[in-house]
Amino acid sequence: MKITVIGAGAIGGNLASKLSTAGHDVQVAVARGPEAVRTEVLESGARAVVLEESVQDRDVIILSIPFGVAGQLRDLFASVPDETVVIDTSNYYPGMLSESIEAVDNGQVESAYTAELLGRPVIKAWNAALAETQRTRGVPAGTPGRIAIPVAGDSGEARRVVMGLVDDTGFDPYDAGFLADSWRQQPNSPAYCTELTLAELPAALAAADRIKDAAIRNSLPERFAALPANPTVDDVVEMNRAAHR
């Protein structure tokens, strides 16, 4: 498939590398220009391109940008065909990684807010696994204990496309239903960054509680402070699991 990744940070860089390795035609674009894309992101064959040209003639566009800034790309997406699948990987951390957003604080689902800013539907995926999990713990389909990643969105066909791409990055895709339910995979739900298998993930999504999970999310600085110096991925995953015991 022809894929563009907008954003080349930890998540975007991972996805560009893994999807290129899987055989897809991958472009990477960042606001600062092609020269700002790290060399290691391109080592698997992805190409750095100018942002203004990155969304043309693409099957899939992955937004790996900070939560709340999608509106800056609205004009860019105005000419993107309806059939192009757009994926949102962002997470909302008010007061930590972004300013507080009243609409979301009052109950609007995070990715529904992103879709509103962008002016088109999105699919939610790859947000519920740590960047280091995505970089190092993808394995071939059928491997025992393979980590699952939820995929939510209103188009069944678009979800199927994205689920195939999740599989290509080394994780079991799980159909998490409509975008309105994607809050169940946001920070810090039982399904968020807890490295669950396909058998375990449905129960975790069902157990999500918006009030409780938001409180756990907001306590992240205190919980991180209690971890060992230089915490490992396992330390962070265990911290997230323990918050729901």
Contacts in CASP RR format, 6 or more apart in sequence:
PFRMAT RR
TARGET T0000
AUTHOR 0000-0000-0000
METHOD contacts of the structure
MODEL  1
MKITVIGAGAIGGNLASKLSTAGHDVQVAVARGPEAVRTEVLESGARAVV
LEESVQDRDVIILSIPFGVAGQLRDLFASVPDETVVIDTSNYYPGMLSES
IEAVDNGQVESAYTAELLGRPVIKAWNAALAETQRTRGVPAGTPGRIAIP
VAGDSGEARRVVMGLVDDTGFDPYDAGFLADSWRQQPNSPAYCTELTLAE
LPAALAAADRIKDAAIRNSLPERFAALPANPTVDDVVEMNRAAHR
1 24 0 8 1.000
1 25 0 8 1.000
1 59 0 8 1.000
1 60 0 8 1.000
1 161 0 8 1.000
1 165 0 8 1.000
2 24 0 8 1.000
2 25 0 8 1.000
2 27 0 8 1.000
2 57 0 8 1.000
2 58 0 8 1.000
2 59 0 8 1.000
2 60 0 8 1.000
3 19 0 8 1.000
3 24 0 8 1.000
3 25 0 8 1.000
3 26 0 8 1.000
3 27 0 8 1.000
3 58 0 8 1.000
3 59 0 8 1.000
3 60 0 8 1.000
3 61 0 8 1.000
3 62 0 8 1.000
3 165 0 8 1.000
4 26 0 8 1.000
4 27 0 8 1.000
4 28 0 8 1.000
4 29 0 8 1.000
4 49 0 8 1.000
4 54 0 8 1.000
4 55 0 8 1.000
4 58 0 8 1.000
4 60 0 8 1.000
4 61 0 8 1.000
4 62 0 8 1.000
5 12 0 8 1.000
5 13 0 8 1.000
5 15 0 8 1.000
5 16 0 8 1.000
5 19 0 8 1.000
5 26 0 8 1.000
5 27 0 8 1.000
5 28 0 8 1.000
5 29 0 8 1.000
5 46 0 8 1.000
5 62 0 8 1.000
5 64 0 8 1.000
6 28 0 8 1.000
6 29 0 8 1.000
6 30 0 8 1.000
6 51 0 8 1.000
6 54 0 8 1.000
6 55 0 8 1.000
6 61 0 8 1.000
6 62 0 8 1.000
6 63 0 8 1.000
6 64 0 8 1.000
6 65 0 8 1.000
6 73 0 8 1.000
7 13 0 8 1.000
7 28 0 8 1.000
7 29 0 8 1.000
7 30 0 8 1.000
7 63 0 8 1.000
7 64 0 8 1.000
7 65 0 8 1.000
8 16 0 8 1.000
8 28 0 8 1.000
8 30 0 8 1.000
8 36 0 8 1.000
8 37 0 8 1.000
8 38 0 8 1.000
8 41 0 8 1.000
8 64 0 8 1.000
9 38 0 8 1.000
9 64 0 8 1.000
10 131 0 8 1.000
10 132 0 8 1.000
10 135 0 8 1.000
11 64 0 8 1.000
11 89 0 8 1.000
11 126 0 8 1.000
11 131 0 8 1.000
11 134 0 8 1.000
12 28 0 8 1.000
12 41 0 8 1.000
12 62 0 8 1.000
12 64 0 8 1.000
12 89 0 8 1.000
13 28 0 8 1.000
13 38 0 8 1.000
13 41 0 8 1.000
13 64 0 8 1.000
14 131 0 8 1.000
14 134 0 8 1.000
14 135 0 8 1.000
14 169 0 8 1.000
15 62 0 8 1.000
15 64 0 8 1.000
15 89 0 8 1.000
15 126 0 8 1.000
15 134 0 8 1.000
15 169 0 8 1.000
16 26 0 8 1.000
16 28 0 8 1.000
16 41 0 8 1.000
16 42 0 8 1.000
16 44 0 8 1.000
16 46 0 8 1.000
17 40 0 8 1.000
17 41 0 8 1.000
17 43 0 8 1.000
17 44 0 8 1.000
17 46 0 8 1.000
18 44 0 8 1.000
18 134 0 8 1.000
18 168 0 8 1.000
18 169 0 8 1.000
18 170 0 8 1.000
19 26 0 8 1.000
19 46 0 8 1.000
19 165 0 8 1.000
19 168 0 8 1.000
19 169 0 8 1.000
20 26 0 8 1.000
20 44 0 8 1.000
20 45 0 8 1.000
20 46 0 8 1.000
21 44 0 8 1.000
22 168 0 8 1.000
22 169 0 8 1.000
24 165 0 8 1.000
24 168 0 8 1.000
26 45 0 8 1.000
26 46 0 8 1.000
26 47 0 8 1.000
27 46 0 8 1.000
27 47 0 8 1.000
27 48 0 8 1.000
27 49 0 8 1.000
27 54 0 8 1.000
27 58 0 8 1.000
28 37 0 8 1.000
28 41 0 8 1.000
28 42 0 8 1.000
28 46 0 8 1.000
28 47 0 8 1.000
28 48 0 8 1.000
28 49 0 8 1.000
29 48 0 8 1.000
29 49 0 8 1.000
29 50 0 8 1.000
29 51 0 8 1.000
29 54 0 8 1.000
30 36 0 8 1.000
30 37 0 8 1.000
30 48 0 8 1.000
30 51 0 8 1.000
31 51 0 8 1.000
33 48 0 8 1.000
33 50 0 8 1.000
33 51 0 8 1.000
34 48 0 8 1.000
34 49 0 8 1.000
34 50 0 8 1.000
35 48 0 8 1.000
37 48 0 8 1.000
41 48 0 8 1.000
42 48 0 8 1.000
51 76 0 8 1.000
52 76 0 8 1.000
54 61 0 8 1.000
55 61 0 8 1.000
55 76 0 8 1.000
55 77 0 8 1.000
55 79 0 8 1.000
55 80 0 8 1.000
55 84 0 8 1.000
56 79 0 8 1.000
56 80 0 8 1.000
58 80 0 8 1.000
58 84 0 8 1.000
59 84 0 8 1.000
59 85 0 8 1.000
59 161 0 8 1.000
60 84 0 8 1.000
60 85 0 8 1.000
60 86 0 8 1.000
60 87 0 8 1.000
60 161 0 8 1.000
60 162 0 8 1.000
60 165 0 8 1.000
61 80 0 8 1.000
61 84 0 8 1.000
61 85 0 8 1.000
61 86 0 8 1.000
61 87 0 8 1.000
62 86 0 8 1.000
62 87 0 8 1.000
62 89 0 8 1.000
62 126 0 8 1.000
63 70 0 8 1.000
63 73 0 8 1.000
63 86 0 8 1.000
63 87 0 8 1.000
63 88 0 8 1.000
63 89 0 8 1.000
63 90 0 8 1.000
63 114 0 8 1.000
63 118 0 8 1.000
63 122 0 8 1.000
64 89 0 8 1.000
64 90 0 8 1.000
65 73 0 8 1.000
65 90 0 8 1.000
66 90 0 8 1.000
66 97 0 8 1.000
66 98 0 8 1.000
67 90 0 8 1.000
67 91 0 8 1.000
67 92 0 8 1.000
67 93 0 8 1.000
67 97 0 8 1.000
67 98 0 8 1.000
67 110 0 8 1.000
67 114 0 8 1.000
68 90 0 8 1.000
68 92 0 8 1.000
68 98 0 8 1.000
68 101 0 8 1.000
68 113 0 8 1.000
68 114 0 8 1.000
68 117 0 8 1.000
70 88 0 8 1.000
70 90 0 8 1.000
70 114 0 8 1.000
70 117 0 8 1.000
70 118 0 8 1.000
71 117 0 8 1.000
71 118 0 8 1.000
73 118 0 8 1.000
74 117 0 8 1.000
74 118 0 8 1.000
74 119 0 8 1.000
77 86 0 8 1.000
77 118 0 8 1.000
77 119 0 8 1.000
77 120 0 8 1.000
80 86 0 8 1.000
80 120 0 8 1.000
82 120 0 8 1.000
85 123 0 8 1.000
85 155 0 8 1.000
85 158 0 8 1.000
85 161 0 8 1.000
85 162 0 8 1.000
86 118 0 8 1.000
86 120 0 8 1.000
86 121 0 8 1.000
86 122 0 8 1.000
86 123 0 8 1.000
87 122 0 8 1.000
87 123 0 8 1.000
87 124 0 8 1.000
87 125 0 8 1.000
87 126 0 8 1.000
87 162 0 8 1.000
88 111 0 8 1.000
88 114 0 8 1.000
88 115 0 8 1.000
88 122 0 8 1.000
88 123 0 8 1.000
88 124 0 8 1.000
88 125 0 8 1.000
88 127 0 8 1.000
89 124 0 8 1.000
89 125 0 8 1.000
89 126 0 8 1.000
89 127 0 8 1.000
90 110 0 8 1.000
90 111 0 8 1.000
90 114 0 8 1.000
90 127 0 8 1.000
91 97 0 8 1.000
91 110 0 8 1.000
91 127 0 8 1.000
91 186 0 8 1.000
91 187 0 8 1.000
92 98 0 8 1.000
92 101 0 8 1.000
92 104 0 8 1.000
92 110 0 8 1.000
92 186 0 8 1.000
92 187 0 8 1.000
93 187 0 8 1.000
93 217 0 8 1.000
93 220 0 8 1.000
94 100 0 8 1.000
94 101 0 8 1.000
94 104 0 8 1.000
94 105 0 8 1.000
94 218 0 8 1.000
96 220 0 8 1.000
96 221 0 8 1.000
101 113 0 8 1.000
103 113 0 8 1.000
104 110 0 8 1.000
104 113 0 8 1.000
107 210 0 8 1.000
109 179 0 8 1.000
109 180 0 8 1.000
109 182 0 8 1.000
109 183 0 8 1.000
110 182 0 8 1.000
110 183 0 8 1.000
110 186 0 8 1.000
111 122 0 8 1.000
111 124 0 8 1.000
111 152 0 8 1.000
111 153 0 8 1.000
111 179 0 8 1.000
111 182 0 8 1.000
112 179 0 8 1.000
112 180 0 8 1.000
112 182 0 8 1.000
114 122 0 8 1.000
115 121 0 8 1.000
115 122 0 8 1.000
115 179 0 8 1.000
121 153 0 8 1.000
121 154 0 8 1.000
121 155 0 8 1.000
121 158 0 8 1.000
121 179 0 8 1.000
122 153 0 8 1.000
122 179 0 8 1.000
123 151 0 8 1.000
123 152 0 8 1.000
123 153 0 8 1.000
123 155 0 8 1.000
123 158 0 8 1.000
123 159 0 8 1.000
123 162 0 8 1.000
123 179 0 8 1.000
124 150 0 8 1.000
124 151 0 8 1.000
124 152 0 8 1.000
124 153 0 8 1.000
124 176 0 8 1.000
124 179 0 8 1.000
124 182 0 8 1.000
124 185 0 8 1.000
125 149 0 8 1.000
125 150 0 8 1.000
125 151 0 8 1.000
125 152 0 8 1.000
125 162 0 8 1.000
125 165 0 8 1.000
125 166 0 8 1.000
125 173 0 8 1.000
126 134 0 8 1.000
126 149 0 8 1.000
126 166 0 8 1.000
126 169 0 8 1.000
127 185 0 8 1.000
127 186 0 8 1.000
128 149 0 8 1.000
128 150 0 8 1.000
128 185 0 8 1.000
128 186 0 8 1.000
128 189 0 8 1.000
128 191 0 8 1.000
128 192 0 8 1.000
128 193 0 8 1.000
129 147 0 8 1.000
129 149 0 8 1.000
129 171 0 8 1.000
129 193 0 8 1.000
129 195 0 8 1.000
130 193 0 8 1.000
130 233 0 8 1.000
130 236 0 8 1.000
130 237 0 8 1.000
132 233 0 8 1.000
133 147 0 8 1.000
133 193 0 8 1.000
133 195 0 8 1.000
133 233 0 8 1.000
133 237 0 8 1.000
134 169 0 8 1.000
134 171 0 8 1.000
136 233 0 8 1.000
137 147 0 8 1.000
137 195 0 8 1.000
137 233 0 8 1.000
138 146 0 8 1.000
138 147 0 8 1.000
138 169 0 8 1.000
138 170 0 8 1.000
138 171 0 8 1.000
139 146 0 8 1.000
139 170 0 8 1.000
140 170 0 8 1.000
141 167 0 8 1.000
141 170 0 8 1.000
141 172 0 8 1.000
145 197 0 8 1.000
146 170 0 8 1.000
146 171 0 8 1.000
146 172 0 8 1.000
146 197 0 8 1.000
146 198 0 8 1.000
147 171 0 8 1.000
147 172 0 8 1.000
147 195 0 8 1.000
147 196 0 8 1.000
147 197 0 8 1.000
148 171 0 8 1.000
148 172 0 8 1.000
148 173 0 8 1.000
148 174 0 8 1.000
148 196 0 8 1.000
148 197 0 8 1.000
148 198 0 8 1.000
148 200 0 8 1.000
148 201 0 8 1.000
149 166 0 8 1.000
149 171 0 8 1.000
149 172 0 8 1.000
149 173 0 8 1.000
149 174 0 8 1.000
150 174 0 8 1.000
150 176 0 8 1.000
150 182 0 8 1.000
150 184 0 8 1.000
150 185 0 8 1.000
150 191 0 8 1.000
150 201 0 8 1.000
150 205 0 8 1.000
151 159 0 8 1.000
151 162 0 8 1.000
151 163 0 8 1.000
151 166 0 8 1.000
151 173 0 8 1.000
151 174 0 8 1.000
151 175 0 8 1.000
151 176 0 8 1.000
152 159 0 8 1.000
152 176 0 8 1.000
152 177 0 8 1.000
152 178 0 8 1.000
152 179 0 8 1.000
152 181 0 8 1.000
152 182 0 8 1.000
152 185 0 8 1.000
153 159 0 8 1.000
153 176 0 8 1.000
153 177 0 8 1.000
153 178 0 8 1.000
153 179 0 8 1.000
153 182 0 8 1.000
154 178 0 8 1.000
154 179 0 8 1.000
159 175 0 8 1.000
159 177 0 8 1.000
162 173 0 8 1.000
163 173 0 8 1.000
163 174 0 8 1.000
163 175 0 8 1.000
164 173 0 8 1.000
166 172 0 8 1.000
166 173 0 8 1.000
167 173 0 8 1.000
172 197 0 8 1.000
172 198 0 8 1.000
174 198 0 8 1.000
174 201 0 8 1.000
174 202 0 8 1.000
176 182 0 8 1.000
176 184 0 8 1.000
176 185 0 8 1.000
176 205 0 8 1.000
181 205 0 8 1.000
183 189 0 8 1.000
183 208 0 8 1.000
183 210 0 8 1.000
184 191 0 8 1.000
184 205 0 8 1.000
184 206 0 8 1.000
184 208 0 8 1.000
185 191 0 8 1.000
185 192 0 8 1.000
185 205 0 8 1.000
185 208 0 8 1.000
186 192 0 8 1.000
186 213 0 8 1.000
187 193 0 8 1.000
187 213 0 8 1.000
187 216 0 8 1.000
187 217 0 8 1.000
187 220 0 8 1.000
188 213 0 8 1.000
188 216 0 8 1.000
188 217 0 8 1.000
188 220 0 8 1.000
188 240 0 8 1.000
188 243 0 8 1.000
189 204 0 8 1.000
189 205 0 8 1.000
189 207 0 8 1.000
189 208 0 8 1.000
189 209 0 8 1.000
189 213 0 8 1.000
190 204 0 8 1.000
190 205 0 8 1.000
190 207 0 8 1.000
190 208 0 8 1.000
190 213 0 8 1.000
190 244 0 8 1.000
191 201 0 8 1.000
191 204 0 8 1.000
191 205 0 8 1.000
191 208 0 8 1.000
192 213 0 8 1.000
192 240 0 8 1.000
193 236 0 8 1.000
193 237 0 8 1.000
193 240 0 8 1.000
194 204 0 8 1.000
194 237 0 8 1.000
194 240 0 8 1.000
194 241 0 8 1.000
194 244 0 8 1.000
195 237 0 8 1.000
196 204 0 8 1.000
207 244 0 8 1.000
216 243 0 8 1.000
216 244 0 8 1.000
219 243 0 8 1.000
223 239 0 8 1.000
223 243 0 8 1.000
224 231 0 8 1.000
224 239 0 8 1.000
226 239 0 8 1.000
227 235 0 8 1.000
227 236 0 8 1.000
227 239 0 8 1.000
228 235 0 8 1.000
231 239 0 8 1.000
END
